[in-house]
Every structure is written in C-alpha cells, then in structure tokens.
Amino acid sequence: MSYCPHCMQPASGPVCPNCGRSTQWTPAAGQLPAGTVLDGGSLHRYQTGAALGQGGFGITYIGKELESGVCVAIKECFPVQCAVRSVDGVTVEPKPGQEQIFLGARSSFLEEARLLARQTGLRSMVQVREFFQANGTAYLVMEFLDGETLETRVKRIGKLPAQELLYRLRPLIEDLNRLHMSGIIHRDISPDNLMWMPDGTIRLLDFGCARAVENGKSVSVLLKHGFAPVEQYQTRGQGGWTDVYALCATIYYCITGTMPTPAVERLEGAGLTPPTHLGAELTPKQETALLWGLEVQPTARPQTMELLATALYADPLGFPQKQDIKPGWNFTFSKKSIGILAGAAAVIVVAIVLVVSLGGRDEPGTGYNAPPRFSQQATQPTLTPGEAVVQSQDPEEAVVQSQEPEQEPEPVTGVTDDGYEYVVEGEVVWISGYTGSGISLSMPDTIEGMDVVGIGERAFLGNKTIETIFLPINLREIGEAAFYGCSGLEEIYSYSSPEVDQDAFGGCTSLRAILKHEEDEITRSGWDLPDDVGIYDRGMDIGDGALHTFYVDDRSILYGITEEDNAVVLDFPNDEVELAPRTEVAGHTVTWIYDEAIQGMSEVPTVYLDGEILISADLALSPDVEFHTQTEEGMCSLSYGWYASCVLAEAVEMERDYAAKMEPDIELVQAAMTRVEELKESYSHERPDGESWGTLLDDMGFNWSHGMEYIDNTDDEEFGTILDKMMDSFSEWNDSAEDYLQQFGMAIGFLDGTFYVCGIGTVV
C-alpha cells in the first residue's frame, strides 16, 4: 500500500486526499527516502515518511507501524559530524577516521533511549514506544504528536494569556518533577519543543538532549540561547534547576512575546524586564515565582519543579515526596570566561567528545532585533588526553595533493564550538560546513585569530532550520550552492561585497530581504536572486524612520524595524492580492507602509488599513492599489482618518484654481479624532466645556492663523453626500487668495448606529 509521506495515510494519486499535499517528497542530502522499511528485530516493522526535522545528532521522520497502522515519530541516530549515508541510501557509516566517535555517539543515543523508555505514566511528555539498532545505526520510536508548537502559536496569534498557559502547564510541571526524581533532566525545554495539542493539553517533545544527571562528569549539550541557563554553557553542574530556568524562560516568552534577556548577558549586568511591564497579566505572587525561576545563579533558583510550583500556584500540586537535590559544584567564573560568555554567538551543538565552550544566538523564529555585529574571535576547545577534534571534510571533498606534498602541508581543518566547520588556507579561513541547529546564525568574523573570507561550496546545503544569517564582516566569496535548498532562510545581513557563485541561494524559497551598507555593490543579478527579494541599505529612510533590521511574519510580509523602534511594511508578497498588514509585530507598532512595498504585483491589490498605519499621499492616490478601511463601533481609527484626509485633500485641490497646495496633516487628523469623540457627547462647534473648537488646536500647540471646522452626522452608511458637502465647503472658503486652506485633516467615528464626521482645515 502506498502512503502519503506527509501524513502517512493511504494515497495513490499525485495529491493526498487526507492532507491535500503532494504525495511526492524529495529527501535532503543524507535523509532516508520515504518508504524505507525499518525492522526493529521484534514484531514491529516501520515505514518512514518525510523528515520532520534534522539536528546535529539525528533526523526525525514521520512513520507508520505497519502491523497496527499507527503513526509514529522515528528518530534516527545520524551525527553529521562523523556519519555519512552509504551508497545504498539507507545504511549509516562513520566517516573515515571517525569510527570511535561515531560508536560513542550511537552508544550515547541508545543509553538515552533506555533511560526514557523506563519512564511510564508521564502523560505530558512524548511517549517512547521502542528503540533498536539497524542499518548500522540506532532508532528511537516515539508517539506522533500532531499539534502546534508554542513558538508557532505565539507567532500566529501573539502572546498567550498568562493564566490560561499556567493552568495548562500544571500537569507538565508535575511530570517534570517526577522525571527529575528518576535522575533525568531534559535540557532542551523551549517554545519550539512544547506542543499545544488539539485537546488543549501541552506536551513536551524531543528528548534528544535528555541525560541522566552526571556526577561531576562532562556532558555534551544542545543549547538554545535565551532559554538556556548559564550552567548549560558549561559541561558540569546541570540538574533539575536547569530545566526550571528553561521552563520559566519559555513561559516568559509565551506570555510577553519577547525572549528574556539571555542569562550570559545578565552576568554582565544586563537587566530583565518584569513580564507585567510587557503586558503579561500575572499576580504579584506569580511574577515573583517566575522571576525566581529566572535567577542567573543556579543556587539562587528553585532547586526542584516542586518548589517552583509551590511558589507559582495558589494550591499545591500532587507531587511525590520532596527530594533534597542541590547542585554539587562551585559556580564561579573567571574574568576571561565571563568575557567569552558576553561575546557568544548562535545555537551551539557540540560533538560528544568535545568539552563545551561558551556561545549563544539571537532570538529564535522572529528573525529580527539582533544586536549590531561585532568582531569576535572563536577559539578551539581545549582537549584533554585521549580526546580528538571532530574532522569535517568528506572524502569526496578532500583537497587534491600537489605533486610535491612535502612542500604543500595539508589544510588545517576544525570545528568551532558553535558548529562551524572550517578550513585554514594560509592566513585566512573558509567556512566549509555547519553542524549546528541554529535559527539565527551570526557567523564568526575570525577563527583562530584569522579573518573568515569565504563560505565554501554546499556549506549549508539543504539546511531547513536557518531563518536569519549575519555574514562575516570581511567575507569575499560565497561558493556554489553554499545555501542551496535553505528553504527557511528569510533574511540576510551583509557587511561587504562578496562574489557569489552559481546557485549559492538556489531553492531559498522564503528569502525576502538583504540588508547591506550603501556603498556595497549587491544586486539581484549578481547574487542570482528572484525579483521578490528586496535589497535595502542600512539606515535608509523607509517613511517613518531609519531602517535597522527586518521582521518577516507567517504570511511572508516583510517589515522593517526602524532605529526609532517603529515597524514599517517594506514589502508584500508579489502573488498576494488581498493584503492585511498586522498592526503590531514583535512588540513594535506598525506605523507606515513604504511606497515601494506595493510593486511588481500581478494585479491591482487591495490593502486593508487599520490601527495607526499611515501611507503617503502619493500612495493613497495611486491607481495601482485599492485601499480599504473600516470604522468599528465606538472606534476612530488614525489610519482610516489619514487615508480619507489624503483623498479629500486631493479632491479639494482639484476643485479650486489657486496654486496653493492642500496637504493632509497628521496633527489635524488627530485633532479631528478628538473632536469626533467630543461630538458624541455634544454635537456642536463648541466643545463639551463650552469653548470654541479652535481651542483644541491651541492646546495642541498647533501653528495656525485661520481655520475652519466642518462637522456632520448621519444614520446613512453611505458617506458620498457628506464628503461632497465637505469638499465644497473647503474648496470655496477663500476670504482672500492668501487665506486658502493649506492643511487638512478629517476623522470618522461610529457610535450607536450614527456616523460622526469632522474635518479641520487651517492656514499657517
């Protein structure tokens, strides 16, 4: 029987009748083809579908247990630093010279699987069904969870209601406490690892980083900057308190929409904004508990989930007997290590045999608000006797030896702590591969004190996780297919004018924008980019401020975040015809639509304005776009009044023969909005306090010598008659040629079935 590779339901045609997706799926390099049958060596056989995700240590697929027909998730041990797929496309083999490293990775994978398989009754966590060895590697079979991650949910609907989230997390906190008491810590709690299920429960996903508590031994880590506590940048001292911090950081992000200040930055004195200051609705007791869980020093935090829950909830949970678990270590940093922490970069994935150094990355899934680039020096990890550096070069990519090898030493290769494979050539460095799992990559400017000048061929080939890239400052060349197939890549920050080889960004279907210096020569043709990829200069005026960084929402609308902290719509997708920009993105109010945002459309688009979004008068009058606004009951929208002011000012200008230009004015629109609210109380040219309407302009400090106010109200939802009357009034008001109205603003409000209109015109 044939199955859809995406939902694993029976499907025979080109389109799945169950999920509506194509029944064809092409695996990325190194992934199993759909339809591969895995024999667990027992009664169970599994068939794989599409890959759900891939990290530095493994690949997770959707699958089906053939005997029962149950959908499952299958994680395959595939450490990319030391493993390759055999010519049969299924068997996994160690890279030459890396046999012991691969065996250690597989052994660690199986040991973690054994630990997790012993956990029963923890219904808030993904359930392990089976683990086995086959095809030269190991597999972990888990239940398949078809929900929505908290990260996706926050991006889709905005910050989550605090009380609802805390209520739904209670069972998970209880289960985490039980997991810790059994001697296992998860070490990877984050918004993208917690799933909101269709029944409203929240489940904890991938246990790829879960480990038994090590008694003083070094452990490898997968580190998510912003959600990881400081001890996770080390290789010792982790315990239940480590998960406490990660869970509290996750709660903070979900209820504020903002990532908490990374722990390593707070070591240097950076502050943490209380969640209630960002709009989260918490009681004082709950906020105190959450901030306790986010204490930087491990010993200052709740040491168990039970202690956290006692502080967080009004009534105790059903915890088993409290355990006395304390970190058995002395947590101190030298000045040198603190400096490394402060300069850390992207998500860190470290090979099992390496001692973990310090690192980090920018905010996950948002793709914006990254700090300014700075020069940082990445260093090689210190090796103890018996340890080896993971080599990254595949046999087929080996450098051809010269005829006189004794005069041509082999290139020096290595892997940085944050997963960048590199090759030293003379006095410069090329990045040749990437084994991390970062979302926002701030590539190193130097490695071992030498400039990074190139990104090699196929270095990031097929990476579907990366969303944002900050290129090295001194970059000179990007090799062929370097980022080919990086389908999640949305934005690139460049600091030079590198030469770009063929198909370097081929298959980057989500790429929306590149930010460069004005003097850098970067073009679409030079980089072989599609027409819908925008190229912008740092600091350029985008209508309501200077461009600082980008944000791409889930509908591929590109926003520019300005140095003044405004959000501006920079570009709409070319294939959309109905466009509704958000009124707020990532905590920034959307205030403007850039004139060039609506270009290259296949047909005339319709744009829906709301909130405080403004447009230029030229764009408002453009025949290439149709704007729609709406006035809700009791509301008086700034964007609605501004658009109407632009249109009416132009209509007035066309009716009169005097050369003075009638201009829409934002302050007059705001004044008219105030007057509309006053008209709802007292419909007259006098304000509710009995003063003339003009006192409002005086109160605002507006510069005016003559003025006119037009007010009207109607039960009729058609405004044509009112607008005609207003246009005639403002066109004919001309006591003298010098006194033609030069500025104009209007507003429209709606209350109890009645529309109120106010227009104000002035002469400076």
KESEPA-264791 format. One record per residue (C-alpha): x, y, z. Coordinates in steps of 0.5 Angstrom, whole numbers, padded with zeros to 4 digits, always signed. Example, Ala and Ser with C-alpha at 12.3 -4.5 7.8 and 13.67 -1.06 7.14 Angstrom:
REM residues 2
+0025-0009+0016 +0027-0002+0014 
END
This chain:
REM residues 764
+0000+0000+0000 +0002+0007-0002 +0002+0012+0004 +0003+0020+0003 +0010+0022+0006 +0007+0028+0010 +0001+0025+0014 +0002+0017+0013 -0005+0016+0011 -0006+0011+0004 -0006+0015-0002 -0005+0013-0009 -0005+0020-0013 -0001+0026-0014 -0005+0029-0008 -0006+0026-0002 -0014+0026+0000 -0013+0027+0007 -0008+0033+0008 -0008+0036+0001 +0000+0036+0000 +0004+0033-0006 +0005+0025-0005 +0012+0026-0008 +0017+0028-0003 +0025+0029-0004 +0029+0028+0002 +0035+0033+0003 +0042+0030+0003 +0043+0025+0008 +0036+0023+0009 +0032+0017+0009 +0028+0016+0002 +0020+0016+0004 +0018+0009+0004 +0024+0006+0008 +0022+0000+0012 +0026-0001+0019 +0026-0008+0022 +0026-0007+0030 +0028-0014+0031 +0022-0016+0034 +0014-0016+0032 +0015-0009+0030 +0016-0006+0023 +0016+0001+0021 +0016+0005+0015 +0019+0012+0014 +0016+0018+0011 +0018+0025+0010 +0023+0028+0015 +0020+0033+0021 +0027+0036+0023 +0034+0035+0023 +0039+0037+0028 +0047+0036+0029 +0046+0029+0032 +0040+0026+0029 +0034+0026+0024 +0027+0025+0026 +0022+0023+0021 +0014+0021+0021 +0013+0014+0020 +0008+0008+0021 +0008+0002+0025 +0006-0003+0019 +0003-0008+0024 -0002-0003+0027 -0002+0002+0022 -0001+0007+0028 +0003+0014+0026 +0010+0015+0030 +0016+0019+0030 +0022+0016+0029 +0029+0019+0031 +0035+0016+0027 +0042+0017+0030 +0046+0021+0025 +0051+0025+0028 +0053+0029+0022 +0060+0031+0024 +0062+0024+0024 +0057+0020+0020 +0055+0019+0012 +0050+0015+0009 +0052+0009+0005 +0051+0008-0003 +0045+0004-0001 +0042+0010+0001 +0040+0007+0008 +0046+0005+0012 +0050+0009+0016 +0057+0009+0016 +0062+0013+0020 +0067+0018+0016 +0074+0015+0015 +0078+0016+0021 +0072+0018+0026 +0070+0011+0028 +0071+0011+0035 +0067+0018+0035 +0061+0015+0032 +0061+0009+0036 +0061+0014+0042 +0055+0018+0039 +0051+0011+0038 +0052+0009+0045 +0050+0015+0048 +0044+0015+0044 +0042+0008+0046 +0043+0010+0053 +0039+0016+0053 +0033+0012+0050 +0034+0007+0055 +0033+0012+0060 +0027+0015+0057 +0024+0008+0056 +0024+0007+0063 +0019+0013+0064 +0012+0011+0064 +0006+0015+0066 +0009+0022+0065 +0003+0023+0060 +0005+0031+0059 +0011+0028+0055 +0012+0025+0049 +0012+0017+0050 +0018+0012+0048 +0015+0006+0044 +0021+0002+0042 +0029+0003+0041 +0033-0001+0037 +0039-0002+0032 +0039-0003+0025 +0043+0000+0018 +0049+0001+0022 +0046+0006+0027 +0040+0006+0032 +0033+0009+0032 +0028+0011+0037 +0021+0011+0036 +0016+0015+0040 +0009+0017+0039 +0007+0022+0034 +0004+0029+0036 +0000+0033+0031 -0001+0040+0035 +0002+0047+0034 +0009+0049+0038 +0008+0054+0043 +0013+0058+0039 +0009+0057+0032 +0003+0059+0037 +0006+0066+0039 +0008+0068+0032 +0001+0066+0030 -0004+0069+0035 +0001+0074+0039 +0003+0073+0046 -0001+0068+0050 -0006+0069+0056 -0002+0068+0062 -0007+0065+0067 -0009+0060+0061 -0002+0058+0060 +0000+0057+0067 -0006+0053+0068 -0005+0048+0062 +0003+0047+0064 +0001+0045+0071 +0001+0037+0069 +0008+0038+0065 +0011+0041+0072 +0009+0035+0076 +0011+0030+0071 +0018+0034+0070 +0019+0034+0078 +0018+0026+0077 +0023+0026+0071 +0028+0029+0075 +0027+0025+0081 +0028+0019+0077 +0035+0022+0075 +0034+0025+0068 +0034+0032+0066 +0031+0034+0059 +0036+0040+0058 +0032+0043+0052 +0026+0046+0054 +0024+0052+0050 +0018+0054+0046 +0019+0050+0040 +0020+0044+0044 +0013+0044+0047 +0007+0043+0043 +0000+0045+0044 -0005+0039+0043 -0012+0040+0040 -0015+0038+0046 -0012+0044+0050 -0006+0040+0053 +0001+0041+0053 +0006+0036+0051 +0014+0036+0052 +0017+0034+0045 +0024+0031+0043 +0028+0028+0049 +0035+0028+0044 +0038+0032+0050 +0036+0029+0056 +0041+0026+0060 +0042+0022+0067 +0045+0027+0072 +0052+0026+0071 +0056+0026+0078 +0061+0031+0076 +0062+0028+0069 +0063+0033+0063 +0057+0032+0058 +0055+0035+0051 +0049+0040+0050 +0045+0043+0045 +0044+0050+0047 +0038+0055+0046 +0041+0062+0047 +0036+0066+0051 +0032+0060+0054 +0039+0056+0057 +0041+0058+0064 +0049+0060+0065 +0051+0053+0067 +0049+0050+0061 +0054+0054+0057 +0059+0049+0062 +0060+0042+0062 +0058+0041+0069 +0053+0043+0074 +0047+0041+0071 +0041+0039+0075 +0033+0040+0076 +0035+0047+0077 +0037+0047+0069 +0030+0045+0067 +0027+0050+0072 +0030+0056+0069 +0029+0054+0061 +0021+0053+0063 +0021+0060+0066 +0024+0063+0060 +0019+0059+0056 +0013+0062+0060 +0016+0069+0060 +0017+0069+0052 +0010+0066+0051 +0006+0071+0056 +0010+0077+0053 +0012+0075+0046 +0019+0077+0048 +0025+0073+0049 +0028+0074+0056 +0035+0077+0057 +0040+0072+0056 +0043+0069+0062 +0050+0070+0060 +0048+0078+0058 +0045+0079+0065 +0052+0076+0068 +0055+0083+0066 +0049+0087+0069 +0044+0087+0063 +0037+0087+0066 +0031+0083+0066 +0024+0087+0065 +0019+0084+0069 +0013+0081+0065 +0008+0085+0068 +0012+0091+0065 +0011+0088+0058 +0003+0087+0059 +0003+0080+0062 -0003+0079+0067 +0000+0076+0073 -0001+0076+0080 +0005+0079+0084 +0006+0072+0087 +0006+0069+0080 +0011+0074+0078 +0016+0073+0084 +0016+0066+0083 +0017+0067+0075 +0023+0072+0076 +0026+0067+0082 +0026+0061+0077 +0030+0066+0072 +0035+0068+0077 +0042+0068+0074 +0046+0064+0079 +0044+0056+0080 +0044+0056+0087 +0039+0062+0087 +0034+0059+0084 +0028+0054+0086 +0032+0047+0086 +0026+0043+0084 +0020+0044+0080 +0016+0042+0086 +0019+0049+0090 +0017+0053+0083 +0010+0050+0083 +0009+0052+0091 +0011+0059+0089 +0007+0059+0083 +0001+0056+0084 -0004+0058+0090 -0005+0051+0091 +0000+0045+0092 +0000+0040+0086 +0000+0033+0087 +0008+0032+0088 +0011+0026+0091 +0016+0027+0097 +0020+0033+0096 +0027+0031+0094 +0033+0034+0097 +0037+0036+0090 +0043+0041+0090 +0048+0043+0085 +0054+0040+0088 +0059+0045+0085 +0062+0051+0086 +0059+0056+0081 +0065+0062+0079 +0067+0065+0073 +0074+0068+0072 +0074+0075+0068 +0076+0071+0062 +0070+0066+0062 +0065+0072+0063 +0068+0076+0057 +0067+0070+0053 +0060+0069+0055 +0059+0076+0053 +0061+0075+0046 +0058+0069+0045 +0054+0067+0038 +0048+0063+0035 +0046+0056+0038 +0051+0051+0040 +0051+0044+0038 +0058+0041+0041 +0060+0034+0039 +0060+0029+0044 +0068+0028+0045 +0069+0036+0046 +0069+0040+0052 +0063+0045+0051 +0066+0052+0051 +0061+0058+0051 +0056+0061+0046 +0049+0063+0044 +0045+0066+0039 +0040+0071+0038 +0032+0071+0039 +0029+0064+0036 +0024+0065+0030 +0023+0072+0030 +0028+0074+0025 +0029+0081+0028 +0032+0085+0033 +0039+0082+0033 +0045+0086+0036 +0050+0090+0032 +0055+0086+0029 +0062+0086+0033 +0068+0083+0031 +0069+0076+0036 +0075+0071+0036 +0073+0064+0036 +0078+0059+0039 +0079+0052+0039 +0076+0048+0045 +0082+0045+0050 +0083+0038+0049 +0084+0033+0055 +0089+0027+0054 +0085+0022+0049 +0080+0027+0046 +0080+0029+0039 +0078+0034+0035 +0072+0032+0030 +0074+0033+0023 +0069+0035+0018 +0072+0034+0011 +0068+0029+0007 +0073+0024+0003 +0070+0027-0004 +0071+0034-0002 +0079+0032+0000 +0084+0037-0003 +0088+0034-0008 +0095+0034-0006 +0100+0037-0010 +0106+0033-0014 +0111+0035-0008 +0107+0034-0002 +0113+0035+0003 +0112+0043+0000 +0105+0043+0001 +0102+0042+0008 +0095+0039+0009 +0090+0045+0010 +0088+0045+0018 +0081+0044+0019 +0077+0044+0025 +0070+0045+0028 +0068+0052+0032 +0064+0051+0039 +0058+0053+0035 +0058+0048+0030 +0062+0052+0024 +0067+0047+0020 +0073+0051+0017 +0079+0050+0013 +0085+0055+0014 +0088+0057+0008 +0095+0061+0009 +0093+0067+0014 +0085+0066+0012 +0079+0062+0014 +0074+0059+0010 +0067+0056+0013 +0066+0049+0010 +0060+0046+0013 +0056+0047+0019 +0053+0042+0024 +0049+0046+0029 +0042+0047+0029 +0041+0055+0030 +0036+0059+0027 +0039+0066+0027 +0047+0065+0025 +0052+0070+0027 +0058+0068+0023 +0064+0069+0026 +0069+0074+0023 +0075+0071+0026 +0077+0064+0027 +0084+0063+0031 +0085+0070+0030 +0085+0070+0022 +0079+0073+0018 +0074+0069+0015 +0074+0071+0008 +0070+0065+0005 +0064+0060+0005 +0065+0054+0001 +0061+0050-0004 +0055+0047-0001 +0057+0049+0006 +0050+0050+0009 +0046+0046+0003 +0039+0044+0005 +0039+0047+0012 +0032+0048+0013 +0032+0051+0020 +0036+0057+0019 +0032+0064+0018 +0037+0069+0019 +0044+0070+0017 +0049+0075+0019 +0055+0074+0014 +0062+0075+0017 +0065+0082+0016 +0071+0081+0012 +0067+0076+0007 +0070+0076+0000 +0067+0070-0003 +0060+0065-0003 +0061+0059-0006 +0057+0055-0011 +0051+0052-0008 +0053+0055-0001 +0046+0056+0002 +0042+0052-0004 +0036+0049-0001 +0036+0053+0005 +0028+0054+0005 +0027+0057+0011 +0032+0063+0010 +0028+0069+0010 +0034+0075+0011 +0041+0076+0010 +0045+0082+0014 +0052+0083+0009 +0057+0087+0011 +0062+0087+0005 +0061+0086-0003 +0063+0078-0003 +0063+0075-0010 +0057+0070-0011 +0058+0063-0015 +0052+0060-0018 +0046+0058-0015 +0049+0060-0008 +0042+0062-0006 +0038+0057-0010 +0032+0054-0007 +0032+0059-0002 +0024+0060-0003 +0023+0064+0003 +0028+0069+0002 +0025+0076+0003 +0031+0081+0004 +0038+0083+0005 +0041+0089+0009 +0047+0092+0006 +0052+0098+0007 +0050+0103+0002 +0057+0103-0001 +0057+0095-0002 +0055+0093-0009 +0050+0088-0008 +0045+0086-0014 +0040+0081-0015 +0043+0079-0022 +0050+0079-0018 +0047+0074-0013 +0042+0071-0018 +0036+0072-0013 +0029+0072-0015 +0025+0079-0016 +0022+0079-0010 +0028+0079-0006 +0029+0086-0003 +0036+0089-0002 +0036+0095+0003 +0041+0100+0006 +0043+0101+0013 +0040+0107+0016 +0036+0109+0009 +0029+0113+0011 +0023+0108+0010 +0018+0113+0011 +0018+0113+0019 +0025+0112+0021 +0032+0110+0019 +0032+0102+0017 +0035+0098+0023 +0033+0091+0022 +0028+0086+0019 +0022+0082+0021 +0018+0077+0017 +0011+0075+0019 +0008+0068+0018 +0005+0071+0011 +0012+0073+0008 +0010+0080+0009 +0017+0084+0010 +0017+0089+0016 +0023+0094+0017 +0024+0096+0024 +0027+0103+0025 +0032+0106+0029 +0026+0109+0033 +0023+0103+0034 +0017+0103+0029 +0015+0098+0025 +0014+0099+0017 +0011+0095+0012 +0017+0094+0007 +0014+0089+0002 +0008+0085+0001 +0009+0078-0003 +0008+0079-0010 +0003+0073-0011 -0002+0076-0006 -0008+0081-0008 -0011+0082-0001 -0006+0085+0004 -0008+0086+0011 -0001+0088+0015 -0001+0087+0022 -0002+0093+0027 +0004+0090+0031 +0010+0086+0030 +0014+0083+0036 +0012+0089+0040 +0013+0094+0035 +0007+0098+0033 +0006+0098+0025 +0006+0106+0023 +0007+0106+0016 +0007+0103+0009 +0013+0104+0005 +0012+0107-0002 +0015+0101-0006 +0012+0096-0002 +0007+0095-0007 +0011+0094-0013 +0011+0088-0018 +0004+0086-0017 +0001+0081-0022 -0006+0085-0021 -0008+0091-0017 -0008+0089-0010 -0013+0091-0004 -0010+0093+0002 -0014+0094+0009 -0011+0099+0013 -0013+0099+0021 -0010+0102+0027 -0004+0107+0027 -0002+0105+0020 -0001+0111+0015 +0001+0112+0008 +0004+0117+0004 -0001+0122+0000 +0002+0119-0007 +0001+0112-0005 -0006+0114-0002 -0008+0117-0009 -0004+0111-0013 -0009+0108-0019 -0004+0101-0018 -0007+0100-0011 -0014+0100-0008 -0015+0101+0000 -0020+0099+0005 -0021+0102+0012 -0026+0101+0017 -0029+0104+0023 -0032+0099+0028 -0037+0101+0033 -0034+0106+0038 -0027+0107+0034 -0024+0113+0031 -0018+0110+0027 -0012+0114+0026 -0010+0110+0019 -0018+0111+0017 -0018+0119+0018 -0011+0119+0015 -0013+0116+0008 -0019+0120+0008 -0015+0126+0009 -0011+0125+0003 -0016+0123-0001 -0021+0129+0000 -0015+0134+0000 -0013+0132-0007 -0021+0133-0009 -0021+0140-0006 -0014+0142-0009 -0018+0139-0016 -0024+0144-0015 -0020+0150-0014 -0016+0154-0018 -0011+0157-0014 -0004+0155-0014 -0003+0154-0006 -0003+0146-0005 -0008+0143+0000 -0004+0138+0004 -0006+0133+0009 -0003+0134+0016 -0003+0128+0021 -0004+0133+0027 -0010+0136+0024 -0012+0129+0024 -0011+0127+0031 -0015+0134+0033 -0021+0132+0028 -0021+0125+0032 -0021+0128+0039 -0027+0133+0036 -0031+0126+0034 -0030+0124+0041 -0033+0130+0043 -0038+0130+0038 -0041+0124+0041 -0042+0128+0048 -0044+0135+0045 -0046+0136+0038 -0044+0143+0036 -0038+0147+0034 -0037+0149+0042 -0033+0143+0046 -0036+0140+0051 -0033+0145+0056 -0036+0151+0052 -0030+0153+0049 -0029+0154+0041 -0027+0148+0037 -0021+0152+0036 -0018+0152+0043 -0016+0145+0041 -0011+0147+0036 -0008+0152+0041 -0008+0146+0047 -0004+0142+0042 +0001+0148+0040 -0001+0148+0033 +0001+0154+0029 -0005+0157+0025 -0008+0164+0023 -0014+0162+0020 -0018+0156+0021 -0025+0152+0019 -0029+0146+0022 -0034+0142+0018 -0038+0137+0023 -0044+0133+0021 -0047+0126+0023 -0052+0121+0019 -0055+0115+0020 -0054+0113+0013 -0047+0109+0012 -0046+0112+0005 -0041+0118+0006 -0041+0120-0001 -0046+0126+0000 -0042+0128+0007 -0036+0128+0003 -0038+0132-0003 -0041+0138+0002 -0034+0138+0006 -0030+0138-0001 -0035+0144-0003 -0034+0148+0004 -0027+0147+0004 -0026+0149-0004 -0030+0155-0003 -0027+0158+0003 -0023+0164+0001 -0023+0171+0004 -0017+0173+0000 -0012+0169-0004 -0007+0168+0002 -0012+0165+0006 -0014+0159+0002 -0014+0153+0007 -0007+0150+0006 -0007+0144+0011 -0013+0139+0012 -0015+0133+0017 -0021+0129+0018 -0024+0123+0022 -0030+0119+0022 -0033+0115+0028 -0039+0111+0029 -0043+0110+0035 -0050+0107+0037 -0051+0107+0029 -0049+0114+0028 -0043+0116+0024 -0040+0123+0026 -0035+0127+0021 -0030+0132+0023 -0026+0136+0018 -0021+0141+0020 -0017+0146+0015 -0012+0151+0017 -0008+0157+0014 -0001+0157+0018 
END
